[in-house]
Amino acid sequence: MSKESKKANAPAGKPKKRMSKRDRERRRALLLSFLAGGATVGLALAGYYPIVTYARAENRLRPPGAIEEREFLASCIKCGQCVQVCPVEAIKLEDFTDGFSNGTPSIDARTQACDFSCDAVQCVLACPTGALTHEVSLKEQVRMGLAVLTRPDACLARKGLGFKGTARGDDFPGLHRYIKVDRWNPIRIADHPYDLELCDLCVRECPIKDAIHLEPLSKDPDDKRKTPVVTDKCVGCGFCEMICPTEPPAIEIIPRKTWGAAS
């Protein structure tokens, strides 16, 4: 019998099982995750990842009295003392994805602004290394950054509109020490509704006197429109960003921005 005949008479083997679309997608995702992990390790070993994360760290809003970023990262021992004493729990510690900044304190003003009405700036007093210091406070008014009207078209005051209700919704957990309600104990912003003919929340609730005010947009007495104006008294605590009822906020804090660079 010829070889050709043997091949023709040979029993057929088991057909190859085709991979399903879902299995192919899972396999592709697994391969991509391996590649991404390998790339991250490679970049870290090459020194690029720390550089990238350092640049990102400079955009973090640090607690009051933070020294220059490079010195701050060298001085902070990541003890978390500033976190423990913050009366509104605004200060959080960075995680491992933030490279050099891992374990250091920062503030997300939109989520929870710094409670600058706290006595003696407790986080500065709690810092054992001088990463947060009153020496900076005397020179820069404990400036953390500077408020900037980044989305003027979204500002309700500039539209001549009022505001009624809770500033960030009934579920927002942000806290504030309302002086007229309770000087010592912060309460939820969601528990303090407003009824304003013209929105002035950023001015009304700013804890720093004369840091921000409203100015008319025209000389027309019937024109209700006004615009927030930030002054050199602003310390960048972030309360204006947190309380702003528009989404995203019309006003934001630019970390470490100085007054001289404001205009």
Secondary structure, 3 states (H helix, E strand, C coil): CCHHHHHHHCCCCCCCCCCCHHHHHHHHHHHHHHHHHHHHHHHHHHCHHHHHHHHHHCCCECCCCECCHHHHHHHCCCCCHHHHHCCCCCEEECCHHHHHHCCCEEECCCCCCCCCCCCCCHHHHHCCCCCECHHHHHHHCCCCEEEECCCHHHCCHHHCCCEEECCCCCCCCCEECCCCCCCCCCEEHHHCCEEECCCCHHHHCCCCCCCEEEEECCCCCCCCCEEEEECCCCCCCCHHHHHCCCCCCCCEEEECCCHHHCC
